[in-house]
C-alpha cells in the first residue's frame, strides 16, 4: 500500500490514531538517482496531527564550481505539526511568536500529502553545498 496521500478522516474512522508507514517516492522534477526511501509515522492528537519520519535520497547534480555531475546522499529526519483549523484563534491580534507557534492548519476533510512533505524537505536539503570533492573544487584554507 502506498502512503503518498493520507485521509485523516479515514484514519480516524478506522479507529487508528497512529499509523506507521514505509514507502519509496519518485519526483519527476528532482535529479534523484533512485526512488527516495521514506519511513514515518502519523499521529492524530486532540488538536491535529504530527508527522515524523526520515528519508534517504541520492541525487546527481552539477557541481557549482566545475559543473561536472556528482552524486550526493541525504539521510534526514523530519517533523511536521498540523493543527485543526477550528482551534486557531484569528482574533488574538498582535503577539510575540514562539517556536511552538509554527504549524500548518488542517481542515475537516484534510488529506495529508506525504509525498509533498518529503519533497519540501528534500528540496530544502538540496539547496546548499553543491560542490563535489574533486581536488580542483575543494577550497583549501
Z-matrix of the N, CA and C atoms (Angstrom, degrees):
N
C 1 1.449
C 2 1.521 1 109.95
N 3 1.326 2 116.70 1 135.87
C 4 1.455 3 120.77 2 179.38
C 5 1.529 4 110.10 3 -94.14
N 6 1.306 5 115.96 4 146.84
C 7 1.461 6 121.27 5 -177.06
C 8 1.524 7 110.99 6 -118.48
N 9 1.335 8 117.34 7 33.06
C 10 1.457 9 119.38 8 179.78
C 11 1.517 10 111.31 9 -60.11
N 12 1.331 11 116.79 10 -41.15
C 13 1.456 12 121.06 11 177.69
C 14 1.521 13 108.58 12 -131.20
N 15 1.310 14 115.48 13 137.36
C 16 1.458 15 121.11 14 -174.09
C 17 1.523 16 109.96 15 -129.01
N 18 1.312 17 116.51 16 124.08
C 19 1.462 18 121.18 17 176.50
C 20 1.525 19 108.78 18 -85.25
N 21 1.316 20 115.82 19 116.86
C 22 1.461 21 119.48 20 179.76
C 23 1.517 22 110.90 21 -67.72
N 24 1.322 23 116.84 22 -33.30
C 25 1.461 24 120.95 23 178.33
C 26 1.525 25 110.31 24 -63.09
N 27 1.356 26 116.63 25 -44.50
C 28 1.468 27 120.33 26 178.23
C 29 1.521 28 111.38 27 -65.50
N 30 1.320 29 115.79 28 -38.40
C 31 1.468 30 120.47 29 179.46
C 32 1.528 31 110.24 30 -60.88
N 33 1.319 32 116.43 31 -47.06
C 34 1.462 33 120.29 32 -179.33
C 35 1.528 34 111.46 33 -71.55
N 36 1.327 35 116.70 34 -36.73
C 37 1.461 36 120.74 35 179.52
C 38 1.528 37 111.13 36 -61.29
N 39 1.309 38 117.05 37 -33.34
C 40 1.463 39 121.69 38 178.78
C 41 1.520 40 112.69 39 -80.86
N 42 1.325 41 116.93 40 3.78
C 43 1.462 42 120.45 41 177.76
C 44 1.513 43 113.45 42 84.08
N 45 1.318 44 116.98 43 6.82
C 46 1.470 45 120.17 44 179.70
C 47 1.518 46 109.76 45 -95.83
N 48 1.297 47 115.97 46 134.26
C 49 1.462 48 120.31 47 172.71
C 50 1.525 49 109.90 48 -117.39
N 51 1.323 50 114.79 49 5.12
C 52 1.458 51 121.12 50 -175.56
C 53 1.528 52 108.11 51 -150.35
N 54 1.303 53 117.62 52 127.90
C 55 1.457 54 121.33 53 179.85
C 56 1.523 55 109.45 54 -136.34
N 57 1.305 56 116.34 55 126.40
C 58 1.458 57 122.18 56 174.10
C 59 1.526 58 107.32 57 -99.70
N 60 1.329 59 116.70 58 137.12
C 61 1.459 60 119.71 59 -178.52
C 62 1.519 61 111.31 60 -137.49
N 63 1.316 62 114.28 61 157.83
C 64 1.462 63 123.04 62 175.87
C 65 1.516 64 105.98 63 -143.44
N 66 1.326 65 117.17 64 131.97
C 67 1.450 66 120.49 65 -175.48
C 68 1.525 67 109.20 66 -155.71
N 69 1.328 68 116.08 67 173.94
C 70 1.459 69 122.74 68 174.74
C 71 1.525 70 106.98 69 -134.67
N 72 1.322 71 116.25 70 124.76
C 73 1.461 72 121.61 71 -175.79
C 74 1.516 73 111.06 72 -112.84
N 75 1.316 74 115.61 73 147.42
C 76 1.455 75 121.30 74 170.45
C 77 1.522 76 108.01 75 -111.91
N 78 1.310 77 115.70 76 152.21
C 79 1.460 78 122.16 77 179.79
C 80 1.525 79 107.11 78 -133.63
N 81 1.316 80 115.64 79 110.71
C 82 1.471 81 121.39 80 -174.56
C 83 1.525 82 113.09 81 -59.83
N 84 1.314 83 118.57 82 -34.02
C 85 1.461 84 120.93 83 -174.20
C 86 1.528 85 114.45 84 -98.41
N 87 1.334 86 117.57 85 9.96
C 88 1.460 87 121.12 86 176.52
C 89 1.529 88 109.05 87 -115.34
N 90 1.316 89 117.49 88 146.36
C 91 1.471 90 121.16 89 -176.74
C 92 1.536 91 113.08 90 -81.36
N 93 1.327 92 116.85 91 54.57
C 94 1.465 93 120.04 92 -179.30
C 95 1.526 94 109.80 93 -79.90
N 96 1.328 95 116.03 94 146.26
C 97 1.457 96 122.92 95 -178.68
C 98 1.525 97 110.75 96 -87.23
N 99 1.309 98 116.39 97 -31.43
C 100 1.464 99 122.68 98 -178.20
C 101 1.528 100 107.02 99 -147.79
N 102 1.328 101 118.50 100 163.87
C 103 1.466 102 118.88 101 178.09
C 104 1.533 103 111.41 102 -56.15
N 105 1.317 104 115.29 103 144.98
C 106 1.460 105 122.59 104 -179.43
C 107 1.528 106 108.55 105 -80.23
N 108 1.324 107 115.65 106 120.13
C 109 1.466 108 121.13 107 -179.62
C 110 1.525 109 108.96 108 -82.35
N 111 1.335 110 115.78 109 130.68
C 112 1.459 111 121.45 110 -176.14
C 113 1.521 112 109.60 111 -130.19
N 114 1.314 113 115.30 112 135.12
C 115 1.465 114 122.26 113 171.63
C 116 1.517 115 106.14 114 -127.65
N 117 1.327 116 117.20 115 138.53
C 118 1.447 117 117.50 116 -178.65
C 119 1.507 118 113.67 117 -164.37
N 120 1.318 119 112.61 118 -176.38
C 121 1.458 120 120.20 119 -177.69
C 122 1.527 121 108.47 120 -148.26
N 123 1.310 122 115.80 121 135.26
C 124 1.463 123 122.10 122 173.77
C 125 1.521 124 106.85 123 -111.95
N 126 1.326 125 116.11 124 125.19
C 127 1.457 126 121.45 125 178.51
C 128 1.522 127 108.60 126 -119.90
N 129 1.317 128 116.60 127 122.74
C 130 1.458 129 120.34 128 173.90
C 131 1.519 130 108.29 129 -83.56
N 132 1.312 131 116.03 130 136.44
C 133 1.457 132 121.61 131 177.79
C 134 1.525 133 108.11 132 -120.34
N 135 1.307 134 117.30 133 176.54
C 136 1.460 135 120.72 134 177.67
C 137 1.527 136 111.62 135 -67.21
N 138 1.325 137 116.95 136 -22.32
C 139 1.453 138 120.37 137 -176.85
C 140 1.531 139 113.83 138 -108.20
N 141 1.336 140 118.38 139 -5.67
C 142 1.462 141 120.33 140 -178.75
C 143 1.514 142 112.37 141 163.11
N 144 1.333 143 115.56 142 -128.81
C 145 1.467 144 120.63 143 -178.39
C 146 1.521 145 109.87 144 -149.67
N 147 1.321 146 114.59 145 152.56
C 148 1.463 147 122.04 146 175.43
C 149 1.526 148 106.81 147 -124.96
N 150 1.329 149 116.09 148 127.73
C 151 1.456 150 121.44 149 176.99
C 152 1.517 151 107.46 150 -114.22
N 153 1.328 152 117.08 151 118.18
C 154 1.456 153 121.87 152 177.57
C 155 1.519 154 108.00 153 -122.07
N 156 1.309 155 116.11 154 156.71
C 157 1.448 156 118.43 155 178.13
C 158 1.511 157 112.30 156 172.71
N 159 1.323 158 113.86 157 -168.42
C 160 1.460 159 120.63 158 176.56
C 161 1.517 160 107.61 159 -150.37
N 162 1.329 161 114.97 160 156.07
C 163 1.458 162 119.46 161 177.60
C 164 1.522 163 110.05 162 -137.13
N 165 1.322 164 113.77 163 158.03
C 166 1.461 165 121.86 164 176.35
C 167 1.523 166 107.07 165 -128.79
N 168 1.330 167 115.99 166 124.42
C 169 1.463 168 120.81 167 -178.72
C 170 1.519 169 109.96 168 -137.67
N 171 1.325 170 115.66 169 146.71
C 172 1.460 171 122.54 170 172.60
C 173 1.517 172 106.31 171 -122.98
N 174 1.328 173 115.40 172 123.31
C 175 1.461 174 119.68 173 179.88
C 176 1.524 175 109.61 174 -120.59
N 177 1.319 176 115.15 175 157.12
C 178 1.463 177 120.78 176 175.15
C 179 1.517 178 107.27 177 -126.81
N 180 1.312 179 115.73 178 123.12
C 181 1.458 180 121.10 179 -179.45
C 182 1.524 181 109.61 180 -148.77
N 183 1.325 182 117.51 181 166.16
C 184 1.464 183 119.65 182 -178.00
C 185 1.526 184 112.27 183 -77.20
N 186 1.305 185 114.97 184 145.21
C 187 1.460 186 122.05 185 175.54
C 188 1.531 187 108.32 186 -68.10
N 189 1.337 188 116.40 187 138.66
C 190 1.461 189 120.88 188 179.02
C 191 1.526 190 112.33 189 -69.49
N 192 1.322 191 116.99 190 -17.77
C 193 1.456 192 120.23 191 -177.61
C 194 1.528 193 112.80 192 -96.68
N 195 1.349 194 117.98 193 -47.55
C 196 1.477 195 120.07 194 -175.53
C 197 1.531 196 113.12 195 -109.91
N 198 1.308 197 117.63 196 -8.36
C 199 1.468 198 124.68 197 179.86
C 200 1.525 199 114.68 198 68.99
N 201 1.317 200 117.59 199 6.16
C 202 1.463 201 120.47 200 176.53
C 203 1.531 202 109.40 201 -79.67
N 204 1.329 203 117.42 202 141.53
C 205 1.464 204 118.75 203 178.74
C 206 1.535 205 111.45 204 -68.82
N 207 1.314 206 115.47 205 145.11
C 208 1.460 207 121.41 206 175.72
C 209 1.523 208 107.95 207 -150.92
N 210 1.328 209 116.08 208 161.75
C 211 1.457 210 120.86 209 -178.10
C 212 1.526 211 110.88 210 -104.74
N 213 1.331 212 114.59 211 142.07
C 214 1.464 213 121.43 212 174.48
C 215 1.521 214 108.22 213 -126.60
N 216 1.306 215 114.99 214 145.40
C 217 1.461 216 121.44 215 -179.51
C 218 1.522 217 108.93 216 -112.86
N 219 1.319 218 115.99 217 135.88
C 220 1.462 219 121.81 218 178.89
C 221 1.519 220 109.62 219 -122.53
N 222 1.304 221 116.31 220 127.75
C 223 1.467 222 123.94 221 170.34
C 224 1.520 223 104.59 222 -125.94
N 225 1.310 224 115.22 223 111.50
C 226 1.458 225 117.69 224 -172.83
C 227 1.520 226 110.99 225 -141.09
N 228 1.320 227 114.51 226 143.16
C 229 1.466 228 121.75 227 174.20
C 230 1.520 229 108.44 228 -94.79
N 231 1.329 230 116.06 229 156.87
C 232 1.458 231 120.26 230 177.09
C 233 1.525 232 110.18 231 -146.31
N 234 1.319 233 114.70 232 157.63
C 235 1.459 234 122.05 233 174.63
C 236 1.515 235 107.90 234 -147.92
N 237 1.313 236 116.13 235 126.89
C 238 1.458 237 122.00 236 176.79
C 239 1.518 238 108.58 237 -126.90
N 240 1.332 239 115.52 238 135.29
C 241 1.463 240 121.23 239 -179.58
C 242 1.523 241 109.11 240 -113.13
N 243 1.313 242 115.20 241 139.47
C 244 1.456 243 121.90 242 179.80
C 245 1.518 244 108.42 243 -127.64
N 246 1.331 245 116.40 244 141.45
C 247 1.455 246 122.73 245 -179.73
C 248 1.523 247 107.92 246 -121.95
N 249 1.327 248 116.20 247 139.64
C 250 1.463 249 120.13 248 177.03
C 251 1.521 250 109.68 249 -61.56
N 252 1.310 251 115.37 250 133.73
C 253 1.458 252 122.57 251 -177.19
C 254 1.529 253 111.80 252 -56.08
N 255 1.315 254 116.64 253 -34.76
C 256 1.461 255 120.84 254 -177.47
C 257 1.532 256 112.52 255 -66.55
N 258 1.319 257 117.89 256 -16.77
C 259 1.464 258 121.19 257 -178.44
C 260 1.529 259 113.57 258 -94.40
N 261 1.332 260 116.72 259 -6.12
C 262 1.460 261 120.37 260 -177.52
C 263 1.528 262 108.64 261 -83.42
N 264 1.311 263 115.84 262 126.26
C 265 1.461 264 122.02 263 -179.21
C 266 1.526 265 108.61 264 -91.67
N 267 1.328 266 115.45 265 107.02
C 268 1.465 267 120.52 266 -178.24
C 269 1.527 268 111.54 267 -83.65
N 270 1.313 269 118.66 268 -11.56
C 271 1.463 270 121.21 269 -173.64
C 272 1.525 271 113.81 270 -95.07
N 273 1.311 272 117.94 271 2.58
C 274 1.461 273 120.07 272 -172.68
C 275 1.527 274 113.85 273 -72.04
N 276 1.308 275 118.25 274 -12.57
C 277 1.461 276 120.37 275 177.52
C 278 1.523 277 111.88 276 72.90
N 279 1.325 278 115.55 277 -153.77
C 280 1.455 279 120.89 278 -176.14
C 281 1.528 280 110.82 279 -79.26
N 282 1.334 281 115.59 280 139.82
C 283 1.462 282 119.64 281 177.28
C 284 1.523 283 108.81 282 -158.84
N 285 1.302 284 116.05 283 165.15
C 286 1.454 285 122.04 284 178.40
C 287 1.530 286 109.30 285 -77.05
N 288 1.332 287 116.80 286 136.24
C 289 1.461 288 120.83 287 179.99
C 290 1.525 289 111.12 288 -89.01
N 291 1.321 290 115.39 289 145.06
C 292 1.455 291 123.18 290 176.95
C 293 1.521 292 108.73 291 -123.00
N 294 1.313 293 117.27 292 165.41
C 295 1.470 294 121.28 293 -177.58
C 296 1.523 295 111.91 294 -56.41
N 297 1.316 296 118.57 295 -36.20
C 298 1.467 297 121.60 296 -179.09
C 299 1.521 298 113.22 297 -73.94
N 300 1.332 299 117.88 298 -6.58
C 301 1.459 300 121.12 299 -178.33
C 302 1.524 301 112.91 300 -82.46
N 303 1.303 302 118.93 301 -5.43
C 304 1.450 303 121.11 302 -176.78
C 305 1.521 304 109.84 303 -96.70
N 306 1.324 305 114.85 304 116.77
C 307 1.452 306 121.16 305 -176.68
C 308 1.520 307 108.63 306 -159.42
N 309 1.299 308 116.80 307 165.97
C 310 1.455 309 123.04 308 171.36
C 311 1.518 310 107.34 309 -103.64
N 312 1.333 311 115.67 310 154.25
C 313 1.462 312 119.61 311 -178.85
C 314 1.522 313 111.23 312 -99.54
N 315 1.320 314 114.93 313 147.95
C 316 1.455 315 122.86 314 177.06
C 317 1.519 316 109.48 315 -113.34
N 318 1.328 317 115.46 316 134.51
C 319 1.456 318 120.58 317 173.24
C 320 1.520 319 108.86 318 -88.13
N 321 1.335 320 117.32 319 177.37
C 322 1.464 321 120.53 320 -177.14
C 323 1.527 322 114.09 321 -64.06
N 324 1.311 323 118.04 322 -28.90
C 325 1.473 324 121.13 323 -178.08
C 326 1.525 325 111.53 324 -116.34
N 327 1.305 326 117.74 325 36.71
C 328 1.459 327 121.64 326 -173.94
C 329 1.519 328 112.90 327 -66.31
N 330 1.320 329 113.57 328 137.60
C 331 1.458 330 122.04 329 171.05
C 332 1.530 331 105.24 330 -109.75
N 333 1.319 332 116.89 331 118.19
C 334 1.468 333 120.53 332 177.42
C 335 1.518 334 108.68 333 -77.48
N 336 1.311 335 116.16 334 126.36
C 337 1.465 336 121.50 335 179.82
C 338 1.530 337 108.22 336 -97.53
N 339 1.331 338 116.42 337 89.49
C 340 1.463 339 122.15 338 -178.58
C 341 1.532 340 109.93 339 -62.94
N 342 1.320 341 116.90 340 -38.46
C 343 1.468 342 122.67 341 178.17
C 344 1.530 343 109.55 342 -55.95
N 345 1.320 344 117.08 343 -46.62
C 346 1.459 345 121.34 344 -179.07
C 347 1.532 346 111.58 345 -69.17
N 348 1.328 347 117.93 346 -37.58
C 349 1.470 348 120.40 347 177.49
C 350 1.529 349 110.94 348 -59.55
N 351 1.337 350 115.92 349 -46.43
C 352 1.466 351 120.07 350 179.57
C 353 1.526 352 109.91 351 -65.30
N 354 1.324 353 117.13 352 -40.74
C 355 1.464 354 121.67 353 177.74
C 356 1.530 355 110.55 354 -56.11
N 357 1.318 356 116.34 355 -48.85
C 358 1.474 357 120.33 356 -179.40
C 359 1.523 358 111.93 357 -60.20
N 360 1.318 359 117.20 358 -44.69
C 361 1.467 360 120.30 359 -179.86
C 362 1.527 361 111.42 360 -66.44
N 363 1.316 362 116.97 361 -37.97
C 364 1.466 363 120.33 362 179.55
C 365 1.525 364 111.03 363 -68.24
N 366 1.316 365 118.31 364 -42.93
C 367 1.467 366 121.41 365 178.58
C 368 1.529 367 110.47 366 -61.34
N 369 1.316 368 116.76 367 -41.72
C 370 1.467 369 119.18 368 178.03
C 371 1.530 370 111.35 369 -64.58
N 372 1.316 371 117.36 370 -38.47
C 373 1.472 372 120.68 371 179.09
C 374 1.526 373 111.23 372 -67.91
N 375 1.321 374 117.07 373 -35.46
C 376 1.466 375 121.57 374 -176.84
C 377 1.523 376 113.08 375 -74.50
N 378 1.308 377 118.28 376 -17.57
C 379 1.452 378 121.28 377 -167.90
C 380 1.528 379 115.38 378 -70.02
N 381 1.312 380 118.54 379 -10.40
C 382 1.465 381 119.54 380 -176.57
C 383 1.532 382 111.59 381 -127.43
N 384 1.330 383 114.45 382 161.01
C 385 1.470 384 122.68 383 172.54
C 386 1.523 385 113.89 384 57.51
N 387 1.317 386 116.51 385 51.30
C 388 1.468 387 119.55 386 176.99
C 389 1.526 388 109.41 387 -89.45
N 390 1.332 389 115.31 388 68.63
C 391 1.450 390 119.56 389 179.45
C 392 1.520 391 109.34 390 -134.20
N 393 1.335 392 114.87 391 128.31
C 394 1.465 393 119.62 392 -179.21
C 395 1.530 394 109.55 393 -73.75
N 396 1.300 395 116.99 394 175.33
C 397 1.462 396 121.10 395 -177.98
C 398 1.519 397 112.96 396 -103.00
N 399 1.327 398 116.94 397 18.80
C 400 1.466 399 118.85 398 176.64
C 401 1.528 400 109.65 399 -65.13
N 402 1.309 401 116.45 400 148.01
C 403 1.476 402 121.90 401 -177.19
C 404 1.526 403 112.02 402 -54.56
N 405 1.318 404 116.74 403 -36.19
C 406 1.473 405 119.83 404 -177.81
C 407 1.525 406 112.67 405 -73.17
N 408 1.318 407 117.49 406 -16.71
C 409 1.465 408 120.27 407 -177.20
C 410 1.513 409 113.69 408 -105.35
N 411 1.297 410 117.80 409 -14.63
C 412 1.464 411 120.79 410 -179.51
C 413 1.528 412 108.70 411 -72.24
N 414 1.313 413 115.77 412 132.75
C 415 1.467 414 120.55 413 177.82
C 416 1.515 415 108.26 414 -86.85
N 417 1.317 416 116.16 415 120.22
C 418 1.465 417 121.36 416 179.54
C 419 1.525 418 108.58 417 -96.54
N 420 1.308 419 115.12 418 126.58
C 421 1.462 420 119.19 419 -177.85
C 422 1.510 421 109.64 420 -109.23
